[in-house]
Amino acid sequence: MRASWTRLLLAASAIIAPWGARALSAGEQLTLADALTRARTQPALRAAQAEVEAARARLAQAGLIQANPVITGDGAWHRTPPDTHVDSAITLGQEVEVGGQRGLRLSSGQYDVDRAEHLFADKSRTVDGEVRRAFFGLAATERRKALAAESATIAKRVLETTQRRARAGDVGDLEVQLAQIESTRAAQAVATAETDRARAVARFATAIGADAQESLVIAVADTTPAALPALPPEDTLVTQALDTRPDLAAARAERARLEAEARLTHRRALVPNPTIRGFYRHEQANEQIVGGEIEVPLPVWNRDQGTEAALYANARGASAEADRLAREIPRQIHLAVARRNAAADAWTRYERDTVPATNSARDLIERAYASGYLGLPDVLAQQDRLLQIRSAAIAAWLDLREAEADLIEAVGEEPK
């Protein structure tokens, strides 16, 4: 299943990459699915895909006969008075692989391809995680910008109401100055929110590999609290992750590749390849000689002992990395599940109870101040509290989306 999914990713990238990332037309919005598709053309993924192609080329090279035949010709002129003779010879030699070296080389090459494919899938996993986080981060900044603009509009209305009441003699200059300060602060918050949005757009554009001149507009489909799916048991997610995570599979494939390379080195040194030659010589006028010879290196001094030891040491390092990931992944799953559950509970409370109450309270406070039932200090204090609550609700929504992205990245795919 893991290998099939990796090859599906590679096929999709191969189809999308030649066409490049299509720029958005005017008014077009990017959904999360669109953004994930656009990220298939991201430079980091193209580099990983190129490494897969290189590994496949190395595998094809490993299947070839490694040594080409060698042909040698020589001639000699000598004179034995009163005769003159011209001797000539031609030799054809071929090194022959023995001891199953080709099979070991192909095995190592296949593990190399597997490792490259798993690394590509792992790069896709991390890129997709960053795309999800950048997408929802941009959505959150847009919501904060809208909230800041709404607060600025309310602050402006409060200022106008305060000025009107001051002209009627109901409030003094202090209240007008406080209202003016609040209006200025709200306008500055709008500018800050716009800067935050520009920063989020840049992060999102980098995540999907968009051009610098492209205008990016996203469309977010909200999920109601009642629609939040229940997660599978944590043990199930751990099992799924250990079976799916491509970085773990890549470490295991690298260990297998290095061990196969070490076995090939040992076999090649212990059972050296013979070179078989056949020759034809013409000597002493009409003397013709046909024969053959075999050359076998003797593995006495150099048997690539150091190379073999280095390969096995590297294989142990890859094995240690695989063991580290096998221990680390369950902890990552536990943390991701805990964060997702806590974020889901927090967002549900905000969305179900807090946000509807703040919306109605905001209108009541503004009407109460316009009618003279509340003083300006009370209005400003209550408006600030409502603003903090709604900002916290946006933060809770973003925390939930990021927690879901982290969980998908930790598992390696959508939880099942």
N, C-alpha and C positions, 0 to 999 in steps of 0.2 A: 504493500500500500504506500509506504513512504517513498520507494523508488518510483512508483507510478506517478505520485503527486509531483515529485521533483522533475520528472521528464515532461509532465504537463506544463509546469512553469516554464521550462526551457522552450517548449514548443510555442507557448503563448508569447514569450519574449522574442523568439525568432520571427514570429509573424508580425508583431507590433513594431519592433525596432527599425526595420527598413523604412517604415512610413514616418517615423519620428513622432514627436508629441504635437498633436494638432492644437493650434491656438483656439481659444474660445471666441465665438462670434459675439457680436453685440447683444447683450441681454441674456446670453446663455449662462446657466449656472452649473456648477460642478457638484454632484453628489459624492458621497464617500466612495461608492463603487466606481464612479468615474475617476476619482483621484487615485484610487488603488491601481486602476488600469493605466493611467498616465504614468505612474511611477515605474512601470515596466521598462520605460525608456531612460530611466535615471542612469547617469554615468557610472555609478558604483555597480549597478547590476550589469551594465554592458561589459564592464571590466571582468566581473565574475563569469559572465557567459563566455567571454573570450578565453578565459582560463579553461573552461570546459572544452571548448573547441581545440585548444592546444593539447589537453590531455588525451582527447580522442585521436588527434594526429600522432601523438607519441605512442598510443596503443597500436595504431596502424603500422607505424614504423617498427614496433617490436615484433610484429608478425612476419616481417621480411627476413630473408636470409641475410645475416649480418655482414658477411665477408663476400666481396666480389672475387671472381676468378682472376688470377694473375697470369699473364702471358709474358714470357721472357725470350728474347732472341739474342744470339751472339754469333760472332764470326771471327775467324782468324786466318791470317795469311802467313805461310811459312815456306821456305825454300830449302830443299835438300838437293844440292847440285847433282845432276843437272836439272832436277825436276822442281816444279813449283806447285804448291798445294794450297787450296782454299778450303778451310773447315767451316762448317756452319751448324748451328743447333737452335732448336726451339723447345721451350718448356712451358707447360700449362699446369698451374697449381690451383688448388681450391682448399680453403680451410673448411672443415666439416664440424658442425656442432654435435656434441654427443652428451649423453647423461641427462637428457630432458631439459636442457637449458632453455630452449625455445618456449616450452610450456611454463617454466618458472618466470620467464620474462613476460609472457602474455598475462600470467596471473598478476604480476606486479603492475603491469600497465592497466589492467582492468580495475584493480584497487585504486590506482591513480585517477581513473575516470570517475569511479564512485565517489572518491573524496572531493573532486572538483564539483561534481553535481550536488553533493551535500553542502559544500561551501556556498554554492550559488543559492540553494534553497535557504540556507541560514541567512545569507545577505538579504534575500527577499523577505524573510521573517522579520528581521530588524528594520528594514526599510518600510515594510507595511506598518509596523508598530509606530514608527516615527510619523508616517503619513496620517495615521489615525489620531495621534496626539496633536499633531500640527493642525489637522482639520478642525478638531473640536476646540483647540486653543484659539483658532481664528474665530470660530463661532462664538466662543465666550467673550472675546474682546468686542465683537460686534454687539453683543447683548449689553456689555458694560457701556459701550459708546451710546447705545440707544437709551440706557438708563441715565447716563450723564446728561444727554440732551433733554430728556424728560424732566430731570431735576432742575436743569437750567431754565426750562420753560416755567416750571412752578415757582422758582426763585424770582423770575422776572414778574410773574403775576403778583407774588407777595409784595415785591417792591412797588408795583403800581398801586396795589391796595393800600400799602403803608403811606405812600405819597398822597393818595386821595384822602385818607383819614387824617393825615397831618394838615392838609389844607382845611379840613373841617374842624380842626382843633382837638381831635380825639387822641392823638399821640404827639410826642415831641420829636425834636430833631434827632435825638439819640436812636429812636426806633428806625427813623429813615436811614441813618448811617449804618445801623446794623443790617437792615435789609439790603442796602447797597453793597456792603461787604459780602453778604451771602450770595448775592447775584454775581458778583465778580468771581468769588470762589467757585461757583457752579460753572461759570463760563470757562475758567481755567481747567476744571475737571474734564470738560468736553475736549479741550485741546490735548490734555494728557491721554485721554481715551483714544483719540485719533492717532497719537504717536504709538501707543500700545498696539493698535490695530495694524499700523504700518509694519511694526516689528513682527507681528504674527503673520502677516501676509508674506514677508520675506522668508520666514521660517517655512511656511507652507510651500512657497514656490521652490525653495531649495529641496524640500522633501519629495516633490513630484517631478523635479527637473524642468520647471517651466522657464520660459525666457524672461529676461529682466523687464522687457517692455510689455509683457502680457498682463492684462487686467483680469484679476481672479475674483470671481464671485461664487460663493458656495451656497448650497441649499441643504438645510438640516431638517430631517424629519424627527420631530419630538416623539419620545416614547413616554406614555403615561405610566405612573407608578404601578398600576394594576397589570400592565403588560410586561413588566420585567420578568424574564424567565428565571426559573429556579435553576441553580447550578447543580450539576451531578455531584455525587459524593467526592470528597477530596481524594480518596484512594483511587477512584476511577480516573480522575484528572491526572494523578501522578503516573498511573500506568499508561495513559494515553500519551503523556509528555515523554516518558522514557522510550516509547515506541515511535514517537513522531519527531522529536527534536533533531534537526539536521546537524547541529553542531556536535552532538554526541555521536551521531552516525559518522560524521566526518573524522572525528578523533579515532574511532574504531577502524575506519577504513585506512587512515594514515598508519596506524599500528600494523595492520595486515600488509599494507604496501611495503613498509620498511622491513618487516620480517621476510616477506617474499624476496625482496631485493637482497637481504642478507643470505638467504638460502641460495639464491642464484650466484652470489659472489663466492660462497663456499664451494658450490658445485663446480663452478668454472675454474677455481684454483685447484681443487682436488682431482678433477677429471679434465685436464686441459684438452683443448681442441686440437686434433691432429690436422696437419696439412698434407694433402695427397698431391703428388706431382707426377706427370707423365712427360717424357721428353723424346725427341728424335734428333739424332746427330748424324752428320755426314762428314766423314774423316778420310784422310789418306786416299784420295782419288775416289774410288768407288766403295769404300767401306761405309756401311750404314748401320746405325745402332738405334734400337728402340728399347726403352726401358721405363722404369718408374721408381719412385721413392716415397717414403712417408716420413714426416717430421713430427715429433711429439715433444713439446716442452716438458722438462722434468721439474715438478713442483718442489724444489729443494729449498731455495732461499726465500723467495717471495711467493707467498700464497695468499696475499691480500688479507693477512690476519688483522691488520689495523683497520682496514675498510670494513671488514665484517664486524669487528667489535664496535666500531662507531655506529653502524647501522642498527645493531641490536640495542645499543645504548639509546639511540634516538627512538627506537620502537618502545623501549621501556618508558621513555618520556611521554610518548603519545598514549601509552596505556595509562600512565598516571593522570594525564589530562582527561581521559575518558572516565576514570574512576572519580576524579574531582567533579566532573559534570554530573555523573550518576548520583553523587551525594548532594550536590548543590541544587539540582532541579527540583527535588521534593520540597526543599526549603523555599525556593522561588514560588512554587505552586501554593504552598501554605500562606506565604505573605500576600500573594496576589488574591487568593480567595478571601482572606481576612479583610484586606483593603476594599475589595469589591463589595463584600457584604456590608461593611460599615458605611461605605459611600452610598450604597443603595438605601439603607435605612435613613441616613441623613437627608438624602434628596427627597425621599418619599415624605418625610415629615415636613420639609419645607414646601413641597409642591401641594400636599394635601391640606395642610393646616395653616402654615405661616404666610405664604404668598397671597392667598385670597384675602386673609385678614388685613394685610398691609395695603392691598389695593383699595379696600373700602375705607380703611382708617385714613389714608392719604386724602381722599376726597372730603371726608368729614372734618379733618383738621383745617383744610383750606376754607371750607364754608364757615366753620366756627370762627376763624379769624376775620373773615370778611364781615361777619355779623357782629363782631366785637365781643364774642364770648371768650376768646383766648387772646392773651397778650403775645407780642412778637417773640420774646425769649422762649416762651413755651412752644410756640409754633416752630421756631428754628430747632429747638432741642428734639421735638417729636419728629420733624422731617428728617433730621440727621439720623435718628434711630431707625426710621423706616428705610432710609437709603442704605444703611449698614446691613439691615436684614435682607433686603433684596440683593445687595452685592454678595452677601453670604450664600444666598440661594443660587446665584449664578456660579459661585465657587463650588458649591456642593454638586451642581449639575456637571461641571467640568471635572471634578474629582471622580465622579462616577464614570464618565466616559473614558478618562485616562486609566482608571482601574480596570475597566473592561478591555482596553487596548493592552494593558500590561498582562492581563490574564491570558489573552489570545497569544501574545508573544511568548509568555512563559510555557504555555502548553505546546505551541508550535502550530496550532490551527484552532478553528472554532471549537470550544468545548462541546463534547457529545455526551 
